[in-house]
Amino acid sequence: MFSRDNAALLFDIDGTLVDTDRLHLEAFNRVFGPLGQTFDAARFRAELQGFSMTSIMDRLLGNEPEPRRHEIMAEKEATFRRLAEKGLEPMPGLLALLDRADEAGLPMAAVTNAPRLNADLILDALGIRHRFTAIVIGDELAHGKPHPLPYLEGLRLTGARPDLSVAFEDSISGVTSASTAGIATVGIMTSLTGQRLLAAGATTVAQSYAEPALLAFIAATTAGSR
């Protein structure tokens, strides 16, 4: 059983609660392709995955006027949402893990660099919005991931201590954010290898939320006995 005193579980959304990377890649290519920017899986992981909208605009749309930059990003996110509306499935073992956390009274937060409209769509599509004490949006803060501020805000809103909490991330940017905030971070191997996630600062890695070793790691961390 998980412990609950001063502990929390903090989840990234894209690629962590649900595998949306292929949808984001398609949306970027549909919108940025006519602008001369195309992405394969490697470039997506290096330049887009886990980064805030502000960071992406600064790096890829620096020659565009400010209003146009926001229009392009808004079009990309709207394209993603249209693709996502066709159906999303939770990551393997996720719902059972959320059930265990709820039974233990362990608070949970979603911490993401995605726009709020995207976060709302995904959480509602999976039917899990009610599970989360807080939803932290990186672009609504002074700094998004890879800065630790989004996870520090998640800790504040759940009243949790970093050393008793566990974060779940699938990107280099996200792992950097969570681990720099002092949180034991599980790298979910949706699109990156365990080696890359560990090198970025993940404490451990997992393919599925159902792995017995992962459940034992969460129990030990939240109890302060890891």
Number of C-alpha atoms within 10 A of each C-alpha: 14 22 20 20 17 18 26 30 26 28 27 27 24 24 22 23 26 19 18 19 20 14 15 22 20 19 21 23 17 17 19 19 13 9 11 8 13 16 16 10 13 11 12 17 19 13 14 23 24 28 23 21 20 16 16 17 17 13 12 14 19 11 11 13 9 12 8 12 18 16 11 18 19 15 16 19 21 15 18 21 18 11 16 17 11 8 9 16 12 18 18 15 14 15 17 12 14 19 12 14 21 16 11 14 15 22 25 27 24 25 29 28 29 22 16 16 11 19 22 14 16 25 21 12 17 16 12 14 18 9 16 18 16 20 24 27 22 27 20 12 13 9 17 28 26 23 18 22 20 29 32 21 20 25 25 13 16 20 14 21 18 24 18 25 28 26 29 29 32 31 29 24 24 34 32 21 26 32 23 18 20 18 27 26 30 28 30 26 20 21 16 14 15 20 13 14 26 17 12 18 20 27 18 18 21 18 16 16 22 16 12 10 13 17 16 13 19 25 20 16 21 26 19 14 9 13
